[in-house]
Amino acid sequence: MELEGKAAIVTGASRRIGAAIAVGLGARGAAVVINYLKGEDEAEKVAARVEAAGGRALIHAADVRDRSAVKGMVDEAVSAFGGVDILINNARTPHPVRPILEIDWEKDMLSQMQIHLGGAFHCCQEAIPHMKRRGGGAIVNMLSISFRRGNYRSHSYGPAKAALRSFTMSLAAELGEFGIRVNSASPATTAPERVDDARRERLLAQTPLGRIAEPEDVADAVVYLCSDAARYVTGVDLQVSGGRDMTF
Ligand SMILES: NC(=O)c1ccc[n+]([C@@H]2O[C@H](COP(=O)([O-])OP(=O)(O)OC[C@H]3O[C@@H](n4cnc5c(N)ncnc54)[C@H](OP(=O)(O)O)[C@@H]3O)[C@@H](O)[C@H]2O)c1
């Protein structure tokens, strides 16, 4: 129970990778705020999994693009758990995969910036004062291996993740003196059930470890970044890709 006494917020934790991170943190003893937008029933199920794993949990609906909603979530974390030690910026909305001439600046480009960079910005600005008060903390921003490549017709997602990578490094540079570590994690395609046969064959050919990640594979890497085992690690982007980032 290496995270006993720590309080964590995981955005977009009602399913998949965020849910697995919440359960992974809870299994190490953390108290976890499970943030979601619409999926209350799903969030309740994740809370039950966190508690069954040995952690404490509360669910909180908040749109991470909305500063006052984020403030309400952080305030609730502080009043329920005494502070904030860990923040995982994980929430996302679907992005368009279309030719550049069919991409709209506001509806597509700015909306991806708002969820990825804006959501992380609001959560960080609200949570960092509490981390400073506790004498340290860990922030992990969820990226994707795809933002480093020319991802076909994915014009809005990659730039938003690239901006979040840059924000990760500028935060890491500023917050080290306060004992706050800031890292990012870049998964490859996760959740095998979502992948059709043709795509599976292509992905497996590009993946040295020979399988598509389960959410728990990603969650364990994120939990490592939050743990004392990563006490001298800040500013890195941990590729959680089975080696695919090298080969596609
Ligand atoms: N899955 C992959 O293959 C993969 C690969 C590379 C990187 N990633 C990254 O890993 C992270 C998790 O991906 P995922 O596929 O597990 O996510 P997902 O299944 O699409 O889930 C998205 C989560 O974000 C929440 N959400 C959506 N809009 C929100 C908002 N405005 N405010 C707060 N929460 C909001 C959703 O809540 P509701 O359900 O309540 O709406 C849900 O919990 C993302 O940052 C993604 O870019 C994923």
The ligand as an SDF file (V2000), in Angstrom:
LIG
                    3D

 48 52  0  0  0  0  0  0  0  0999 V2000
   -7.5970    4.1170  -25.7890 N   0  0  0  0  0  0  0  0  0  0  0  0
   -6.5130    4.2290  -26.5490 C   0  0  0  0  0  0  0  0  0  0  0  0
   -6.2640    3.3930  -27.4360 O   0  0  0  0  0  0  0  0  0  0  0  0
   -5.5450    5.3690  -26.3190 C   0  0  0  0  0  0  0  0  0  0  0  0
   -4.3460    5.3960  -27.0520 C   0  0  0  0  0  0  0  0  0  0  0  0
   -3.4630    6.4500  -26.8440 C   0  0  0  0  0  0  0  0  0  0  0  0
   -3.7650    7.4420  -25.9310 C   0  0  0  0  0  0  0  0  0  0  0  0
   -4.9370    7.3960  -25.2360 N   0  0  0  0  0  0  0  0  0  0  0  0
   -5.2130    8.4850  -24.2720 C   0  0  0  0  0  0  0  0  0  0  0  0
   -5.5180    7.8920  -23.0210 O   0  0  0  0  0  0  0  0  0  0  0  0
   -6.5570    8.6430  -22.3620 C   0  0  0  0  0  0  0  0  0  0  0  0
   -7.7450    7.7490  -22.0640 C   0  0  0  0  0  0  0  0  0  0  0  0
   -8.2720    7.2270  -23.2780 O   0  0  0  0  0  0  0  0  0  0  0  0
   -9.5320    6.2310  -23.2870 P   0  0  0  0  0  0  0  0  0  0  0  0
   -9.6380    5.7130  -24.6710 O   0  0  0  0  0  0  0  0  0  0  0  0
   -9.4390    5.2960  -22.1490 O   0  0  0  0  0  0  0  0  0  0  0  0
  -10.7360    7.2770  -23.0150 O   0  0  0  0  0  0  0  0  0  0  0  0
  -12.3030    7.0590  -23.3070 P   0  0  0  0  0  0  0  0  0  0  0  0
  -12.6710    5.6250  -23.1800 O   0  0  0  0  0  0  0  0  0  0  0  0
  -12.6490    7.7870  -24.5600 O   0  0  0  0  0  0  0  0  0  0  0  0
  -12.9510    7.8140  -22.0440 O   0  0  0  0  0  0  0  0  0  0  0  0
  -12.9560    9.2050  -21.9900 C   0  0  0  0  0  0  0  0  0  0  0  0
  -13.2530    9.6450  -20.5790 C   0  0  0  0  0  0  0  0  0  0  0  0
  -13.2280   11.0740  -20.5330 O   0  0  0  0  0  0  0  0  0  0  0  0
  -14.4360   11.5320  -19.9390 C   0  0  0  0  0  0  0  0  0  0  0  0
  -14.7470   12.8570  -20.4700 N   0  0  0  0  0  0  0  0  0  0  0  0
  -15.1050   13.1820  -21.7350 C   0  0  0  0  0  0  0  0  0  0  0  0
  -15.2530   14.5180  -21.8260 N   0  0  0  0  0  0  0  0  0  0  0  0
  -14.9800   15.0170  -20.5960 C   0  0  0  0  0  0  0  0  0  0  0  0
  -14.9770   16.3320  -20.0630 C   0  0  0  0  0  0  0  0  0  0  0  0
  -15.2500   17.4060  -20.8270 N   0  0  0  0  0  0  0  0  0  0  0  0
  -14.6830   16.4890  -18.7440 N   0  0  0  0  0  0  0  0  0  0  0  0
  -14.4000   15.4250  -17.9730 C   0  0  0  0  0  0  0  0  0  0  0  0
  -14.3870   14.1640  -18.4260 N   0  0  0  0  0  0  0  0  0  0  0  0
  -14.6710   13.9740  -19.7190 C   0  0  0  0  0  0  0  0  0  0  0  0
  -15.4550   10.4800  -20.2470 C   0  0  0  0  0  0  0  0  0  0  0  0
  -16.5120   10.5790  -19.3050 O   0  0  0  0  0  0  0  0  0  0  0  0
  -18.0460   10.0950  -19.6340 P   0  0  0  0  0  0  0  0  0  0  0  0
  -17.9210    8.6470  -20.0320 O   0  0  0  0  0  0  0  0  0  0  0  0
  -18.7400   10.2990  -18.3580 O   0  0  0  0  0  0  0  0  0  0  0  0
  -18.5210   10.9350  -20.7590 O   0  0  0  0  0  0  0  0  0  0  0  0
  -14.6180    9.2060  -20.0720 C   0  0  0  0  0  0  0  0  0  0  0  0
  -14.5160    8.8700  -18.7060 O   0  0  0  0  0  0  0  0  0  0  0  0
   -6.8890    9.8040  -23.2950 C   0  0  0  0  0  0  0  0  0  0  0  0
   -6.1870   10.9670  -22.9030 O   0  0  0  0  0  0  0  0  0  0  0  0
   -6.4240    9.3300  -24.6560 C   0  0  0  0  0  0  0  0  0  0  0  0
   -6.0960   10.3990  -25.5210 O   0  0  0  0  0  0  0  0  0  0  0  0
   -5.8290    6.3980  -25.4170 C   0  0  0  0  0  0  0  0  0  0  0  0
  1  2  1  0
  2  3  2  0
  2  4  1  0
  4  5  1  0
  4 48  2  0
  5  6  2  0
  6  7  1  0
  7  8  2  0
  8  9  1  0
  8 48  1  0
  9 10  1  0
  9 46  1  0
 10 11  1  0
 11 12  1  0
 11 44  1  0
 12 13  1  0
 13 14  1  0
 14 15  2  0
 14 16  1  0
 14 17  1  0
 17 18  1  0
 18 19  2  0
 18 20  1  0
 18 21  1  0
 21 22  1  0
 22 23  1  0
 23 24  1  0
 23 42  1  0
 24 25  1  0
 25 26  1  0
 25 36  1  0
 26 27  1  0
 26 35  1  0
 27 28  2  0
 28 29  1  0
 29 30  1  0
 29 35  2  0
 30 31  1  0
 30 32  2  0
 32 33  1  0
 33 34  2  0
 34 35  1  0
 36 37  1  0
 36 42  1  0
 37 38  1  0
 38 39  2  0
 38 40  1  0
 38 41  1  0
 42 43  1  0
 44 45  1  0
 44 46  1  0
 46 47  1  0
M  CHG  2   8   1  16  -1
M  END
$$$$
